[in-house]
């Protein structure tokens, strides 16, 4: 391991750029099918957001379409 002084961000200049990955557009139906496949009883991940909560947010008026539009607009 390198002896890097704390706060020395120049080491980041040496990191290669990650390869670009294509993002396949998806539909609201695909989002809904993916969410329906998961139980509302599963444990939350590191972000502490449960599937049950995510499903409730997406069920709010217009959020589902907005989320899909936002995801599909990513480069």
Steps between C-alpha positions, in 0.01 A plus 500: 500500500623851422584746773270784401474801728144577614316733268729444199247486217763489226490121519159518334661636183670162459174305495381387158156613388239226542366352177177651378200274528192525287170551681214317335176701519218333687128552534270564793369147451851358546546712813167382640580133421838530671345656810215249512752215504644617836342440836417792725655299782862499381768674703614845387837543333778739596280798404236382755223524240267201510321360195173565677583870535627525143179344369291750697700796365471378143125451540466874566344693213747542212810377683522177301507680164737764634745240629502311171544823300787606723673163474457487124646849460835398649788494250 
